[in-house]
């Protein structure tokens, strides 16, 4: 795609998540063109299905969990006190606030999101709830507003599939990670070729469907960026919640949530 086409894709995705942030704050990735939540229920119920514990759901500010995602990167990140963490596509701050508690006062958490309304909402949540070790920055995950070799861990939850330039996302992730730094990402992958009517559909892209890559494609992009110890593992159990994203479409036959892990040597 050309740069102009990439920008058009980003703008469509940005508009969708602006709508979520402003109009309801309670929509999930399963609603392609509206903020109606009838297909998935409330955000805590959705996140419970994704693998978040009741303690995690209770630990964040009200309104931080929007029910977005396809897994729980906290479960694979193994965060330690004092680490510097970056969340790609941080939304209203849900995963950043969970990470904040794990890295403690000696650590730091950055959230990057390209939707101004999401960043504003996250900053409001942080300010009103005393999260002094969390900072939210407006920016594209293809062009991260962080310096080289500055981050210990990168987490993300069902965001990289939304990017029109995933190779650049992984290149940028490699750039900002310190040597020995790691990725701990939840995202979606395709398990078979998507139907023609889904491919190229902007609403399906914004709903975490048509932008998904195969396991081998993700693995190759990580290798090309310089990562080692790569793990990209699809989770068959995710079919249970993916079937609700577009009811009646059998989308669970085409995509699954995946664990993505890698190391910067």
N, C-alpha and C positions, 0 to 999 in steps of 0.2 A: 504494500500500500504506500501511496505517497504521503508526504507530511500533512498535506491538506486533508486527505482521507483519514489519517490517524487523528487529526484534530477534530474532525466531525464525529468520529467514534467516541472520543473522550467527552465531547460536549453532550452527546446523547446520554452517556452513562452519568455524567455530572448532573444533568437535568433530572434524571431519575432519582438520584440520591439526595438532591436538593429537595425534591418533592417529599421523600421519606422524612428528611430532617425537619422540614418546615410544617408539613400538613398533618403528620400523625406521629412520627417517631415510633410507630409500632408496626411497621410493615417489614416483611421479610423478603428474602431473595426469591421466594416462590411466586411473587406477584408481578408478572411481566410489565403491565402497563398501568397499574393502578396502585393505590395504597390500601386497598381492601385486604383485610387480614383473615377473611373467612376460611381461606384454604389452609391456614397454618396455626391459627390460634394466637395466644399472647406470647410475647418474646421469651419469657422464662420457660414456658412449655417447649418452645422451639429449641432453645439452647440446652435444655435438659436432654433432648433427643440427640443433640450434637456431641454430648459427652461432658458438659459442665455439671459440676456437683451443686447441690443446694447451698453449700457453704460459699462457693464461688459466686453464685447468683445473688446471695444475700450481702456479699462483701463490697459491691460496687454501688455508686450513687444511683438514685432513681433516675431513669431516663438514659443511662449510659448503655444499657443493653437494648438493642433494637431488634434482636432476633435474627440478625444477619450472620451468615457463615455457613460452613459445611463441615465443621469439626471443632476441635479444641486444641490450638497450638500450645497452650499452657501445659498440656499433658505430655508433650514431647520435648519441650524446651529445656527442662532441667535447669531453670534459672537459679542463680546463686547470689547471695548478698554482695553488693558492690559492683555488679555487672552493669554495663550500659546496653540498653535494649532499644531496638527500633521496630515499630509496628508499621508495616506497609498497608495503607488504606485503613486508617485507625478509626474512622467513623466517629461515633459519639464518645469513644474512649474506653469501651468495655475491656478489651484485652490489655490496654495500657494500665488501667487502674488495678487489674489483677497482677500484672507484672510489677507494678510499683511496690506492692506489699512484699513480693518475693525478693526484690533486689535491695529493699530497705533504704534508709536515709543515705547510706554511702553509695548507692547506685543511682542510675538515671534512666528514665524512659522517655523516648521521643516517639511521637505519633505523627505520621505524614499522611495527609489526605488532600485530594485536589478539589474538594467541594467546600467552598467557603462557609456554607451554612453548617456543615458537619464540624468543621474546625471550630467555629464559633460556639456550637453546642458543647463540644468537648472541653473547650477552655472554660466555659461557664461551669460545667460539672467539676472541673479540677479546682477552680477558684473557690466555689461554694463549699467544697468538701475537704479543703486543706491538703491537696496533693501537691506538695512543694517540689517533689522530685520528678514530676511529669511535665513535659512541654509539648505542645501541639504546633506543628508547622504546616502552612499551606504549601503544597507542591505536588508535582507529578512523580509517581514512583519510577518513571523512566529518567527523571532528572532530579535526583534526591538533593534536598537542601542541607546536606551534611558533608563534612570534610572527609578526606581519605583516611582509612585506617582508624576510625573513631568509634566503632561499635563492636561489642562482644557477641551479640545475638540479634538476629533478625527473625521476627515472627510475622505472620500474616494469616488472615482467615478468609479464604474464598474471594481474593481480590486480584491476584495476578492474572487469572483467566480473563478479567475484564480489559486488560491492556491490549492495545493493538500492536505493541512492539515488546513482546515478552523477552526476546533476547536482550534488549536494552535494559529491561528490569533486572535481569540476572547479572548483567555486566555492572550495573550500578550497585547492586547488592554486594558483589565481590569487591568493588572499589571502596565502599565505606566500612566493610568489615575489617577488623584487625587480623593480622596473621594468627591463625588458630581459631578465628571466629566461626560461628556456625549459623546455619539456617534451620528453622523449625517451623514449617509451614503446613497449613491445611488448605487444600485447594481441590478443584474438581479435574478429573481426566476423562477422556472418552474411552470407552471399552469396545466400541464398534462405530462405524461411520454414521454420522447423524443424518436424519432425513433431509432431503433437499429443501423442504419448506422451512426448516429450522436454520440451515446454513445462511449466513448473511443477514438474518433477521435482526435488526437492532434491538428490539425488545427482548429477544431471546439472549442476545449478548449481555444486555444489562441485567438479566436475570440469572447470570452465572451458568449459562448453558452452551450457546453456540461458540463461545470463545475458548472452550476447553481444548487442551492438546492431549495427545496420547502419552502414555507412560514413556515410551521410547523418545518422543520428541522433547519432553521435559528433561529427561536424562541427558540427551545430546546437548541441549541448550546450556545446562549446568556444566557439562564437560568443556564446552567451548568457552565458557566464562572463566574457567580455571579451577572449578571446584573439584574436590576429591571426596571419597567416602560417601558417595551419593546413594541415597535410598529414595525411591519413588514407589510407594506401595498403595495400590487401590484397596479400598475397604468395602467388601461385598455387603457388609451389614448396613452401609449407608443407603442401600436401596430402599430401606424402610421409611426414610424421611424424604428422599429425593422424589419418590412417587407422588408426594403432595405438592411439589413445586408447580407442576402444570397438570392438575388432576385429569385423568383419563387419557393422557398422552403416552403412557408407558415410558416416560423419560428415564426411569431407572434402568431400562434395558440398554441405554446408550452412554450414560455418564455415571461415575461414582466419585465419592469423596476419596482423597488420597492423602497420605502422609508423605511429606517431602522434606528430606534432611540432607545436609551436605556441609562440608568443612572447607574453609579457605586455608590452604597449606601455610 
